[in-house]
Amino acid sequence: MFDKLRSDLGRRLHNRAINGVLDTPPIRTTGDPIVFASMVCHRDVLMYLVAVKSIQQRVGKGRVAVIDDGSLTTADLDVLRRHLDDPQIVHINDVPVGRTPRGGTWERLLTCLDLSRDSYVVQVDADLVAASSLDEVAEAIDANAAFTITSRQGPAVVSFTDAATFADSIDGDHIQLLAERAFRHHPAAADMRYIRGCSGFTGFPRGGLTRDFVERLSETMAGLIGPRWAEWGTEQVASNVVFANGHDPRPLPLSRYKNFFPPMDLDGAALVHFLGSHRFHGGHYRRLSTAAIAALRDPRPARRSVA
């Protein structure tokens, strides 16, 4: 109860501090085959605008697609259309899930894969902030290579068997651990790869792996671990598999692309993901967000062109 009250208070104070994002110029989208895709909810609209506008500014090209999680109001949609140059918007219930679970952000992953048939797709969580140039991201887009922000447990791409062995070394029965331990029984374990990444900021190459790949993975994993495959967290596992088995997977350097856990030195960070219960700790999220808003008001920040 206390943690929820603290989180709610932190959110209100944060949103008050970043309200100025509504006074920044709308982004100018381009016809380049690059899409910034996100699932967005009502309470995160201001945070999301900071995230997607700061990232699109640093990349300098592309358009926006939004999955409405069902909570966006008419006013929210008007704000998004005004600031994001009339983005593509789809309601979560209109996303077919095929042989995967419904909910748990599976609709987001499937939409990213559908869009990647014709465009390079960057999945953007609402709690990201771009703080400086995103050179590694721009280079991955140039090369049509996959990228992802990684965890503190290592950026290496490993085999399914090695991922299962690593999961064995961690106590607990979280669904991610359960799924990773089951990898050794996957019929294609010898050929499949994995990374402990974060789906919150991931690049999906144009013309890469399809939703059929993910649906087949989901069917197999559901057969291995049963009903728990429908729990929140399995989309993260599937996104990690897609990245690791995609074209030229490039883990982003931990020194510049960070999942925030206090205490953490954010000096030199290009992008920070303020996830989970530590999101509002120490005012770092507010500080980087207000700096990003200031940069959005100033047309002079260098923008790296993407071929």
C-alpha positions as CSV (number, residue, x, y, z in Angstrom):
1,M,0.0,0.0,0.0
2,F,2.8,2.5,1.0
3,D,4.8,1.6,-2.2
4,K,1.7,2.3,-4.4
5,L,1.1,5.6,-2.7
6,R,4.7,6.6,-3.1
7,S,4.7,5.6,-6.8
8,D,1.4,7.5,-7.4
9,L,2.9,10.6,-5.8
10,G,6.1,10.2,-7.7
11,R,4.2,10.0,-11.0
12,R,2.1,13.1,-10.2
13,L,5.1,15.1,-9.3
14,H,7.0,13.9,-12.4
15,N,4.1,14.6,-14.8
16,R,3.8,18.1,-13.3
17,A,7.5,18.7,-14.0
18,I,7.4,17.4,-17.6
19,N,4.1,19.1,-18.6
20,G,6.2,21.5,-20.7
21,V,6.6,18.7,-23.3
22,L,3.1,19.9,-24.5
23,D,4.7,23.2,-25.5
24,T,7.4,21.7,-27.7
25,P,7.1,21.7,-31.5
26,P,5.4,18.6,-33.1
27,I,7.9,16.2,-34.6
28,R,8.3,16.1,-38.3
29,T,8.0,12.6,-39.6
30,T,9.5,11.5,-42.9
31,G,8.8,8.9,-45.5
32,D,11.8,6.8,-44.6
33,P,11.0,3.2,-43.8
34,I,11.6,3.6,-40.0
35,V,8.8,3.3,-37.5
36,F,8.9,4.1,-33.7
37,A,6.2,1.8,-32.2
38,S,4.8,1.8,-28.7
39,M,2.0,0.6,-26.6
40,V,0.6,3.6,-24.7
41,C,-1.7,4.0,-21.8
42,H,-3.6,7.1,-20.5
43,R,-1.4,7.7,-17.4
44,D,1.8,7.6,-19.4
45,V,1.0,10.0,-22.2
46,L,3.3,12.8,-21.1
47,M,6.1,10.4,-20.3
48,Y,5.6,8.8,-23.7
49,L,5.8,12.1,-25.5
50,V,9.2,12.8,-23.9
51,A,10.4,9.3,-24.9
52,V,9.4,9.2,-28.5
53,K,10.1,12.8,-29.3
54,S,13.5,12.7,-27.7
55,I,14.4,9.5,-29.6
56,Q,13.0,10.6,-32.9
57,Q,14.9,13.9,-32.6
58,R,18.2,12.1,-32.1
59,V,17.6,9.7,-35.0
60,G,16.2,12.5,-37.2
61,K,13.9,10.4,-39.4
62,G,11.0,8.1,-39.3
63,R,7.3,8.0,-38.3
64,V,5.3,6.9,-35.3
65,A,2.9,4.0,-34.6
66,V,0.9,3.7,-31.4
67,I,-1.0,0.7,-29.9
68,D,-3.8,2.1,-27.7
69,D,-3.9,-0.2,-24.7
70,G,-7.6,0.6,-24.3
71,S,-7.3,3.4,-21.8
72,L,-6.5,6.4,-24.2
73,T,-9.1,9.1,-24.1
74,T,-10.3,11.2,-27.0
75,A,-8.2,14.1,-25.6
76,D,-5.2,11.7,-25.4
77,L,-5.6,10.8,-29.0
78,D,-5.9,14.4,-30.1
79,V,-2.6,15.2,-28.2
80,L,-0.8,12.3,-29.9
81,R,-2.0,13.2,-33.3
82,R,-1.0,16.9,-32.8
83,H,2.5,16.2,-31.5
84,L,3.4,13.1,-33.6
85,D,2.4,14.2,-37.0
86,D,-0.8,12.1,-37.3
87,P,0.7,8.8,-36.1
88,Q,-0.7,5.4,-37.1
89,I,-3.0,4.3,-34.1
90,V,-4.4,0.8,-33.6
91,H,-6.5,-0.4,-30.7
92,I,-5.1,-3.3,-28.8
93,N,-8.2,-5.4,-29.4
94,D,-7.7,-5.0,-33.2
95,V,-4.3,-6.7,-33.1
96,P,-4.6,-10.4,-34.0
97,V,-2.6,-12.6,-31.6
98,G,-2.8,-15.9,-33.5
99,R,-1.2,-18.6,-31.5
100,T,0.3,-16.4,-28.8
101,P,-1.3,-15.2,-25.5
102,R,-3.4,-12.1,-25.5
103,G,-2.2,-9.3,-23.1
104,G,1.1,-8.9,-21.4
105,T,2.3,-6.7,-24.3
106,W,2.2,-9.5,-26.8
107,E,0.1,-7.2,-29.1
108,R,3.0,-4.8,-29.1
109,L,5.6,-7.4,-30.2
110,L,3.3,-8.7,-32.9
111,T,2.6,-5.2,-34.2
112,C,6.3,-4.5,-34.4
113,L,6.9,-7.7,-36.4
114,D,4.0,-6.9,-38.7
115,L,5.3,-3.4,-39.3
116,S,8.8,-4.7,-39.9
117,R,7.7,-6.4,-43.1
118,D,8.1,-3.0,-44.8
119,S,10.0,-0.8,-42.3
120,Y,12.7,-0.9,-39.7
121,V,10.9,-0.8,-36.4
122,V,12.1,0.6,-33.1
123,Q,10.1,-0.4,-30.0
124,V,9.9,2.5,-27.6
125,D,8.7,2.2,-24.1
126,A,7.1,5.3,-22.5
127,D,9.7,5.4,-19.7
128,L,12.8,6.0,-21.9
129,V,14.7,9.3,-22.3
130,A,17.3,10.0,-25.0
131,A,19.9,12.2,-23.4
132,S,22.5,12.5,-26.2
133,S,23.4,11.1,-29.6
134,L,22.2,7.6,-30.4
135,D,25.0,6.7,-32.8
136,E,24.9,3.0,-32.2
137,V,21.1,3.0,-32.9
138,A,21.5,5.0,-36.1
139,E,24.3,2.7,-37.2
140,A,22.1,-0.4,-36.6
141,I,19.3,1.2,-38.6
142,D,21.7,2.0,-41.4
143,A,22.8,-1.6,-41.5
144,N,19.3,-3.1,-41.0
145,A,20.7,-4.8,-37.9
146,A,18.8,-5.8,-34.8
147,F,19.6,-3.9,-31.5
148,T,18.5,-4.1,-27.9
149,I,19.2,-2.5,-24.6
150,T,20.7,-5.2,-22.4
151,S,20.5,-6.2,-18.7
152,R,23.2,-6.1,-16.0
153,Q,23.4,-9.9,-16.3
154,G,25.4,-9.6,-19.5
155,P,25.1,-8.5,-23.1
156,A,26.3,-11.7,-24.7
157,V,24.2,-13.6,-27.2
158,V,24.3,-17.3,-26.1
159,S,22.8,-20.6,-27.1
160,F,19.5,-21.8,-25.7
161,T,21.4,-24.4,-23.8
162,D,23.7,-21.9,-22.2
163,A,20.8,-19.6,-21.4
164,A,19.1,-22.6,-19.6
165,T,22.3,-23.3,-17.6
166,F,22.5,-19.6,-16.5
167,A,18.8,-19.6,-15.4
168,D,19.6,-22.7,-13.3
169,S,22.1,-20.7,-11.3
170,I,19.4,-18.1,-10.2
171,D,17.0,-18.9,-7.5
172,G,13.3,-18.3,-8.0
173,D,10.3,-19.3,-10.2
174,H,9.7,-16.1,-12.1
175,I,8.2,-16.9,-15.5
176,Q,11.3,-15.7,-17.3
177,L,13.5,-18.1,-15.4
178,L,11.0,-20.9,-16.0
179,A,11.0,-20.2,-19.7
180,E,14.8,-20.0,-19.9
181,R,15.3,-23.3,-18.1
182,A,12.9,-24.9,-20.6
183,F,15.0,-23.8,-23.5
184,R,17.1,-26.9,-23.3
185,H,14.1,-29.0,-24.2
186,H,13.2,-26.9,-27.2
187,P,13.4,-29.1,-30.3
188,A,15.6,-26.5,-32.1
189,A,17.7,-25.7,-29.0
190,A,21.0,-26.5,-30.9
191,D,20.3,-23.8,-33.4
192,M,18.5,-21.1,-31.4
193,R,20.1,-18.1,-29.6
194,Y,19.1,-15.9,-26.7
195,I,20.0,-12.7,-24.9
196,R,18.9,-11.3,-21.5
197,G,17.8,-8.1,-23.1
198,C,15.0,-5.6,-22.6
199,S,12.1,-5.3,-25.0
200,G,11.6,-1.7,-24.0
201,F,14.1,-0.5,-26.5
202,T,14.7,-2.9,-29.4
203,G,15.2,-2.6,-33.1
204,F,13.5,-5.0,-35.5
205,P,15.2,-5.2,-39.0
206,R,13.1,-4.6,-42.1
207,G,12.1,-7.9,-43.7
208,G,13.4,-9.9,-40.8
209,L,11.7,-12.5,-38.6
210,T,8.0,-12.6,-38.8
211,R,5.0,-13.2,-36.5
212,D,4.9,-16.8,-37.7
213,F,8.3,-17.3,-36.1
214,V,7.0,-15.9,-32.8
215,E,3.7,-17.9,-33.0
216,R,5.6,-21.1,-33.5
217,L,7.9,-20.2,-30.6
218,S,4.9,-19.5,-28.4
219,E,3.2,-22.8,-29.3
220,T,6.4,-24.7,-28.4
221,M,7.0,-22.9,-25.1
222,A,3.4,-23.3,-24.0
223,G,3.8,-27.0,-24.6
224,L,7.0,-27.1,-22.5
225,I,5.8,-25.1,-19.5
226,G,2.0,-25.1,-19.7
227,P,-0.5,-22.4,-18.7
228,R,2.2,-20.2,-17.1
229,W,3.3,-19.2,-20.6
230,A,0.3,-16.9,-20.6
231,E,1.8,-14.9,-17.6
232,W,3.1,-11.4,-17.9
233,G,6.8,-11.6,-18.8
234,T,6.7,-14.1,-21.6
235,E,6.6,-11.4,-24.3
236,Q,10.0,-10.2,-22.9
237,V,11.4,-13.7,-23.4
238,A,10.0,-13.9,-27.0
239,S,11.5,-10.4,-27.8
240,N,14.9,-11.6,-26.6
241,V,14.6,-14.6,-28.8
242,V,13.6,-12.5,-31.8
243,F,16.6,-10.2,-31.3
244,A,19.2,-12.9,-30.8
245,N,18.0,-14.8,-33.9
246,G,17.6,-11.8,-36.1
247,H,19.9,-10.2,-38.6
248,D,23.2,-9.0,-37.2
249,P,22.1,-8.7,-33.5
250,R,23.9,-5.8,-31.8
251,P,23.6,-5.5,-28.0
252,L,23.8,-1.8,-27.2
253,P,26.7,-0.9,-24.9
254,L,25.8,-0.8,-21.2
255,S,28.0,2.2,-20.7
256,R,25.6,4.4,-22.8
257,Y,22.3,2.6,-22.8
258,K,21.1,1.9,-19.3
259,N,18.2,0.3,-17.4
260,F,18.1,2.5,-14.3
261,F,18.7,0.9,-10.9
262,P,19.9,3.1,-8.0
263,P,22.6,3.8,-7.2
264,M,23.7,4.3,-10.8
265,D,26.0,6.9,-12.5
266,L,24.1,8.3,-15.5
267,D,26.9,10.5,-16.7
268,G,27.7,9.7,-20.3
269,A,24.4,7.9,-20.8
270,A,22.9,8.3,-24.3
271,L,19.6,6.7,-23.3
272,V,18.1,5.6,-20.0
273,H,15.2,3.3,-19.3
274,F,13.5,4.3,-16.1
275,L,11.7,1.0,-15.4
276,G,10.0,-0.5,-12.4
277,S,9.8,0.6,-8.8
278,H,12.9,2.7,-8.9
279,R,11.6,5.0,-11.7
280,F,11.3,8.2,-9.7
281,H,14.2,7.6,-7.3
282,G,16.5,10.5,-6.7
283,G,14.9,12.8,-9.3
284,H,17.1,11.4,-12.2
285,Y,14.1,10.7,-14.4
286,R,12.8,14.2,-13.9
287,R,16.2,15.8,-14.5
288,L,16.9,14.0,-17.8
289,S,13.3,14.5,-19.0
290,T,13.4,18.2,-18.4
291,A,16.7,18.4,-20.2
292,A,15.2,16.5,-23.1
293,I,12.3,18.9,-23.2
294,A,14.7,21.8,-23.4
295,A,16.5,20.2,-26.3
296,L,13.1,19.7,-28.1
297,R,12.5,23.4,-27.9
298,D,15.9,24.1,-29.4
299,P,16.3,23.3,-33.1
300,R,20.1,23.2,-32.8
301,P,20.9,19.8,-31.3
302,A,22.9,17.7,-33.8
303,R,20.7,15.1,-35.5
304,R,22.4,12.1,-37.0
305,S,21.1,11.5,-40.5
306,V,20.1,7.9,-41.3
307,A,20.6,6.7,-44.8
